[in-house]
Amino acid sequence: MLQPRTFPVGIGLLFSLLVLFLIYSPNPHSLGEYPSQVISSYTMITSSTADAELAINETLGFERVFAVGLTERSDKRDALALISSLTGFKIDWIGGVRGETVVDKALPFGVDRVKLWENNVGSWRGHMNAIRTIVERGIATALIMEDDMDWDVRLKSQLQLIAHGTQTLQGWSRISDSPYGDNWDLIWLGHCGEVFPEQLEENASKAPESPEYISLATKYTIHADPTVPPPPHTSGFQNFTASPHTRWVHVTGGPICTFAYALSLEGARKVLFDLSVDHLVGPFDNALAGLCRWGRERERLGMRCYSVTPPIFVHHKPKGYVSGDSDIQLVGGGGKGELREVGSTENIVWSARRNVRELIMGGDMHSQFDDEEQEQEAED
């Protein structure tokens, strides 16, 4: 398994900002859900950066929040509408697309629909419709998520720290219109797994002291994060046993799955061009990851992509027949498949979907890993 490496910021203002972030600490209200040592380590707000309190507004610090899903999946819309309401933000819907409704003439250059599969064609077109909406309406920033998402009920607290992280990595030193900074195209908040960019083969030969390597390898590291599950329940490509309860904000490497991602207007224009108007190579998530990975150079599109690992938005597997899990992949062998008695979500501690009753009734939140956490507390 790949070993994570956290590198100090080695150049100028970025180093100074990181040091400051690790020393000073006013306590934003929403961050009260975090232990005091986490708050005191990572939450400085200065007058030269956007107020991270914006990350706890009704659109999570973005101008809009979109969910992409097939209209007939009313079950998924019901669930997402409920948990977003209970956790305090608003979603606008973008209708999903059946691949067979996309005519050959509308496919981008390079697409072989037989090899791509109809379900992947539909997924690509649904995401493109959301991205085109951003471009058409001139939306400054938007979060796009798929319709089966789950998140921790402390989502807004998480986003405040992540906003500090993206600003730090950008070296942002002037007033920003966004709590996440203004020098980014894409922020990958939900995925199936992600690698650190310095570990990719094309970067292996770069000298560790070189500015290029440092810019790729620098991370904003959140230690002792209570919203990260115990290592046995944290999935991904990093060694979470060596770095328990740790979350990183970092330059994007090569993520899989487009569970949730944010785009700036400039980023949306780049994606619409590269994954539709110009060409398309492979499924949407692979193509988007490829754009972030290979499109960093100014000669290409100068992509500025950041990721959060482990992710904070993850696909939920609901109770019921497993055939209902996905509208892209065949689950359950073509029939209803097995009956799942209890729903679950990887990488999420206080699952919003698993705590709906508690959120409605004002009860205490339950972890998906209660037994193991109690054992750990007893050992401590």
GUMARVO-777018 format. One record per residue (C-alpha): z, y, x; residue in three letters. Coordinates in steps of 0.02 Angstrom, whole numbers, padded with zeros to 5 digits, always signed. Last residue first. Example, Ala and Ser with C-alpha at 12.3 -4.5 7.8 and 13.67 -1.06 7.14 Angstrom:
residues 2
+00357-00053+00684Ser
+00390-00225+00615Ala
END
This chain:
residues 380
+01320+00250-00351Asp
+01310+00064-00393Glu
+01362+00098-00574Ala
+01231+00237-00587Glu
+01098+00116-00524Gln
+01148-00015-00653Glu
+01139+00117-00790Gln
+00965+00167-00731Glu
+00908-00014-00734Glu
+00968-00041-00912Asp
+00897+00122-00978Asp
+00720+00100-00912Phe
+00616+00166-01058Gln
+00741+00309-01060Ser
+00821+00363-01223His
+00845+00542-01278Met
+01003+00589-01370Asp
+00983+00634-01553Gly
+00914+00789-01637Gly
+00847+00696-01788Met
+00663+00734-01762Ile
+00671+00718-01572Leu
+00775+00559-01584Glu
+00652+00481-01707Arg
+00505+00527-01596Val
+00587+00459-01438Asn
+00467+00318-01392Arg
+00316+00431-01416Arg
+00394+00570-01312Ala
+00433+00446-01174Ser
+00592+00493-01081Trp
+00550+00404-00918Val
+00359+00406-00904Ile
+00268+00316-00762Asn
+00187+00184-00873Glu
+00195+00202-01062Thr
+00263+00075-01186Ser
+00252+00021-01368Gly
+00360-00118-01437Val
+00306-00269-01541Glu
+00132-00290-01468Arg
+00026-00408-01572Leu
-00100-00501-01467Glu
-00286-00481-01491Gly
-00366-00404-01644Lys
-00531-00485-01602Gly
-00656-00442-01465Gly
-00558-00518-01321Gly
-00402-00413-01349Gly
-00461-00253-01267Val
-00643-00202-01252Leu
-00650-00040-01153Gln
-00703+00131-01217Ile
-00613+00153-01384Asp
-00451+00087-01310Ser
-00281+00025-01367Asp
-00328-00033-01543Gly
-00371-00210-01487Ser
-00190-00226-01430Val
-00129-00256-01607Tyr
+00025-00156-01649Gly
+00152-00060-01547Lys
+00070+00077-01447Pro
+00007+00069-01267Lys
+00016+00249-01210His
-00105+00321-01081His
-00017+00437-00959Val
+00013+00623-00937Phe
+00138+00673-00801Ile
+00047+00589-00658Pro
+00138+00516-00507Pro
+00063+00610-00417Thr
-00001+00780-00476Val
-00176+00827-00420Ser
-00264+00983-00358Tyr
-00450+01026-00354Cys
-00538+01175-00277Arg
-00724+01133-00280Met
-00832+01236-00164Gly
-00993+01191-00257Leu
-01099+01107-00123Arg
-01128+01225+00023Glu
-00950+01291-00004Arg
-00883+01121+00042Glu
-00759+01041-00076Arg
-00893+00948-00177Gly
-00871+00775-00103Trp
-00696+00735-00164Arg
-00682+00849-00315Cys
-00859+00805-00373Leu
-00827+00622-00339Gly
-00670+00625-00445Ala
-00772+00700-00587Leu
-00908+00568-00567Ala
-00781+00427-00565Asn
-00696+00494-00721Asp
-00861+00520-00813Phe
-00934+00348-00779Pro
-01073+00336-00649Gly
-01187+00466-00569Val
-01237+00613-00678Leu
-01366+00748-00642His
-01401+00935-00642Asp
-01360+00995-00818Val
-01230+00862-00854Ser
-01102+00815-00721Leu
-01139+00947-00589Asp
-01177+01094-00703Phe
-01043+01063-00834Leu
-00918+01029-00694Val
-00957+01190-00602Lys
-00949+01294-00761Arg
-00784+01214-00809Ala
-00714+01255-00637Gly
-00761+01438-00656Glu
-00677+01443-00826Leu
-00523+01359-00754Ser
-00501+01177-00792Leu
-00348+01071-00828Ala
-00345+00882-00825Tyr
-00275+00743-00934Ala
-00307+00555-00948Phe
-00464+00568-00842Thr
-00456+00397-00759Cys
-00455+00358-00570Ile
-00408+00486-00440Pro
-00494+00509-00272Gly
-00410+00635-00158Gly
-00356+00793-00249Thr
-00258+00919-00146Val
-00073+00897-00178His
+00072+00914-00299Val
+00191+00773-00260Trp
+00327+00686-00359Arg
+00473+00589-00288Thr
+00599+00480-00379His
+00593+00351-00241Pro
+00494+00386-00082Ser
+00492+00224+00019Ala
+00496+00122-00142Thr
+00361+00236-00213Phe
+00235+00178-00084Asn
+00081+00266-00151Gln
-00069+00194-00244Phe
-00001+00204-00420Gly
+00136+00133-00530Ser
+00317+00185-00545Thr
+00423+00055-00638His
+00488-00040-00488Pro
+00515+00128-00400Pro
+00636+00198-00531Pro
+00545+00317-00649Pro
+00499+00497-00604Val
+00572+00620-00732Thr
+00736+00628-00636Pro
+00648+00710-00487Asp
+00757+00683-00334Ala
+00624+00762-00222His
+00480+00873-00276Ile
+00352+00885-00136Thr
+00220+01021-00125Tyr
+00094+00940-00012Lys
-00007+00987+00142Thr
-00130+00852+00193Ala
-00295+00934+00148Leu
-00255+01107+00214Ser
-00176+01030+00369Ile
-00332+00928+00403Tyr
-00446+01079+00392Glu
-00328+01186+00496Pro
-00332+01057+00637Ser
-00165+00989+00698Glu
-00193+00815+00622Pro
-00365+00803+00708Ala
-00495+00743+00584Lys
-00560+00566+00614Ser
-00476+00491+00461Ala
-00549+00623+00343Asn
-00706+00529+00289Glu
-00604+00370+00269Glu
-00485+00444+00141Leu
-00303+00452+00196Gln
-00304+00641+00216Glu
-00352+00654+00033Pro
-00195+00571-00037Phe
-00243+00432-00155Val
-00229+00435-00346Glu
-00190+00314-00486Gly
-00220+00293-00672Cys
-00233+00481-00704His
-00150+00629-00792Gly
-00118+00802-00721Leu
-00278+00831-00622Trp
-00286+01019-00592Ile
-00465+01085-00582Leu
-00552+01243-00523Asp
-00416+01334-00427Trp
-00383+01505-00350Asn
-00300+01597-00494Asp
-00122+01531-00486Gly
-00039+01399-00595Tyr
+00064+01524-00694Pro
-00103+01607-00737Ser
-00156+01789-00732Asp
-00091+01803-00555Ser
-00004+01946-00465Ile
-00032+01934-00279Arg
+00017+01815-00140Ser
-00060+01647-00186Trp
-00052+01528-00040Gly
-00154+01407-00145Gln
-00035+01265-00104Leu
+00113+01372-00157Thr
+00033+01422-00321Gln
-00006+01241-00362Thr
+00173+01190-00324Gly
+00257+01329-00420His
+00152+01281-00570Ala
+00203+01099-00544Ile
+00386+01151-00551Leu
+00360+01244-00715Gln
+00252+01102-00780Leu
+00392+00976-00760Gln
+00511+01084-00860Ser
+00380+01099-00996Lys
+00356+00910-01001Leu
+00541+00869-01023Arg
+00498+00758-01173Val
+00405+00650-01047Asp
+00222+00623-01086Trp
+00107+00515-01190Asp
-00080+00520-01212Met
-00189+00418-01329Asp
-00307+00558-01381Asp
-00375+00606-01211Glu
-00323+00769-01134Met
-00406+00934-01089Ile
-00301+01082-01029Leu
-00388+01249-01033Ala
-00402+01405-00926Thr
-00499+01568-00942Ala
-00591+01523-01102Ile
-00762+01607-01101Gly
-00806+01539-01273Arg
-00965+01450-01220Glu
-00894+01390-01054Val
-00733+01319-01125Ile
-00829+01240-01269Thr
-00949+01162-01143Arg
-00800+01077-01062Ile
-00742+01002-01228Ala
-00919+00945-01270Asn
-00937+00874-01095Met
-00779+00771-01121His
-00851+00696-01280Gly
-01019+00666-01196Arg
-00942+00571-01050Trp
-00839+00461-01167Ser
-00992+00422-01272Gly
-01096+00373-01120Val
-00951+00268-01058Asn
-00946+00174-01223Asn
-01135+00148-01217Glu
-01131+00060-01049Trp
-01168+00144-00881Leu
-01282+00004-00820Lys
-01384+00000-00980Val
-01375+00189-00996Arg
-01458+00215-00829Asp
-01418+00397-00792Val
-01499+00485-00644Gly
-01548+00647-00730Phe
-01433+00686-00874Pro
-01448+00600-01044Leu
-01508+00706-01189Ala
-01683+00631-01196Lys
-01608+00457-01211Asp
-01520+00502-01374Val
-01331+00510-01383Val
-01280+00427-01549Thr
-01263+00257-01465Glu
-01125+00325-01355Gly
-01010+00364-01500Arg
-00939+00538-01475Val
-00762+00608-01484Gly
-00727+00762-01587Gly
-00638+00902-01497Ile
-00467+00941-01569Trp
-00355+01091-01540Asp
-00177+01055-01484Ile
-00022+01163-01500Lys
+00140+01153-01401Phe
+00326+01127-01428Gly
+00384+00951-01388Thr
+00402+00901-01570Leu
+00233+00977-01615Ser
+00148+00889-01471Ser
+00232+00726-01524Ile
+00173+00739-01703Leu
-00005+00797-01676Ala
-00029+00661-01545Leu
+00033+00525-01662Ala
-00069+00580-01813Asp
-00225+00604-01707Arg
-00210+00429-01634Lys
-00191+00349-01805Asp
-00334+00455-01874Ser
-00451+00366-01755Arg
-00602+00401-01867Glu
-00628+00572-01789Thr
-00651+00499-01615Leu
-00546+00586-01485Gly
-00540+00730-01361Val
-00383+00836-01357Ala
-00392+01021-01312Phe
-00256+01141-01253Val
-00301+01324-01243Arg
-00262+01479-01138Glu
-00156+01378-01018Phe
+00029+01402-00982Gly
+00083+01252-01085Leu
-00012+01310-01241Thr
+00142+01351-01347Glu
+00231+01431-01200Asn
+00332+01335-01070Ile
+00211+01361-00925Ala
+00225+01548-00955Leu
+00402+01537-00887Glu
+00316+01512-00719Ala
+00303+01702-00709Asp
+00144+01736-00611Ala
+00171+01772-00428Thr
+00202+01932-00329Ser
+00365+01973-00418Ser
+00441+01814-00349Thr
+00497+01655-00436Ile
+00596+01528-00336Met
+00610+01358-00419Thr
+00607+01217-00294Tyr
+00770+01179-00209Ser
+00899+01257-00324Ser
+00823+01178-00479Ile
+00820+01006-00399Val
+01000+01021-00343Gln
+01052+01081-00515Ser
+00988+00926-00602Pro
+00837+00959-00716Tyr
+00847+00997-00903Glu
+00903+01173-00858Gly
+00724+01196-00800Leu
+00681+01260-00973Ser
+00791+01414-00950His
+00723+01469-00782Pro
+00857+01458-00646Asn
+00838+01580-00501Pro
+00822+01484-00340Ser
+00795+01529-00159Tyr
+00782+01413-00009Ile
+00643+01284-00027Leu
+00522+01401-00112Phe
+00550+01528+00025Leu
+00503+01403+00159Val
+00346+01359+00063Leu
+00295+01541+00046Leu
+00317+01572+00231Ser
+00212+01421+00276Phe
+00072+01476+00159Leu
+00079+01651+00233Leu
+00032+01598+00407Gly
-00024+01422+00445Ile
+00059+01257+00473Gly
+00122+01204+00303Val
+00232+01054+00337Pro
+00152+00884+00307Phe
+00210+00754+00182Thr
+00145+00581+00217Arg
+00129+00447+00083Pro
+00104+00267+00139Gln
-00040+00172+00062Leu
+00000+00000+00000Met
END
